[in-house]
Amino acid sequence: MHRILKYLLNLVLVLGCVASPVVHAQDRPSSTVLFENVRIFDGTGARLSGPSNVLIVGGVIKTISSAPIADPPDVTVQRIRGDGRTLMPGLIDSHWHTMLVSPSMFELLQGDLGYLTLLAAVEAQATLLRGFTTVRDLGGPSFALKRAIDEGRLPGPRIYPSGAIITITGGHGDFRGAGDLPRHPGGALTMQETVNAAQLADSPDEVRLRVREQLLLGASQIKLTAGGGVASPHSPLDASTFTEEELRAAVQAAANWGTYVGVHAYTSEAVQRAVAAGVKVIEHGHLMDDASARLIVEKGLWLSFQPFVDDGFAPQMPASSMARLRELFSGTERTVALIKKYKIKMAWGTDVLFSSANATRQGVLLAKMQKWFSAPEVLAMATGRSGELLQLSGRRNPYPGRLGVVQEGALADLLLVDGNPLEDLKLVEDPGKNFLVIMKDGKVFKNLVR
Ligand SMILES: [Zn+2]
């Protein structure tokens, strides 16, 4: 299958489907770049720095100085004039599905992995051009695409892959119908398992097996669905799916590999069971109560939160799914209040599914957070805070080094913004216009400063 995918990806390049202002990474060795006269948002603070110069060497931020920086010897330095504009970290989406963004639910369920990967390759370039230089992928067969991006064969963000969503029979992520039942243990795999989009596990032993398979494939963290979800045909939102014992089996298998488990969980029961099992990140949390929020803080967990609000951009889903989505909308405000009340360690993510059109609003979804948080807080959520969350992958971190910050020694994922996003967060809503330079791993993928 790998060979076929490689061929298909090469075909994309040959056909020029990804031709645009973006330059293929393979044509650009990591160069030495000097940003001159920029003011820095470092990913954590509330204020821009004074006029600064920033030298990038070999994919790393080498020097930051208010004084002129001398050219390193024996290399050609690409100079980018900042003219007082803002240099900030590349954005991080902490809850993304590289492989599930573009296809409709119907296309996804056709199970054509080659086609889905091609759609995802096109979407990956668009993601990078929106200024998102890293995504934490919370489910889907993204390993081949990640590999091709990391090898510089096509443009796209850094991907922290979970691999398959691991679920139970009837849980969130099980898309089978009545005609697929009963399943015989040891029998034929379902389509979703064959393409490694989701794996079913109904005992601690099965959970260990499925977790270890994802780790073999290169997962940087493991994703289980601890409760019901919107897009699934069978799992009510109130359902708690895995037992604590099953969740603990996943946590142990991940810990043996030096990494962690994040779970999809909306309700208090699902959250509390996950906390008890040693899970490190709660994804969503929209229906949790006060006690659950307090527990998350007491036990030092992260919350990866999505601003689900009814803005008319929900993907096409059956009526039962839409009803569940509306229930989540009703929980968003309350969860934000809990996040603020307990100062929960929070990273921001979009969880866009089944809609390229909605994906184009990735920056809009970030700016939406300003309804509840200040612009510096929102920008930190999508840079420095998310970068901290990524460090949880420990020994399985595919990109060792610091992300989400502009600091000497950090990885050079940077945006040059035409304006000050700390004062005008809406700048992130129009990345095509306002992000003049997009750099990932020290390589310039877009440059409108000539
Ligand atoms: Zn998700």
Boltz pocket constraint, residues with backbone or C-beta under 6 A from the ligand:
constraints:
  - pocket:
      binder: B
      contacts: [[A, 95], [A, 96], [A, 97], [A, 138], [A, 351]]
      max_distance: 6.0
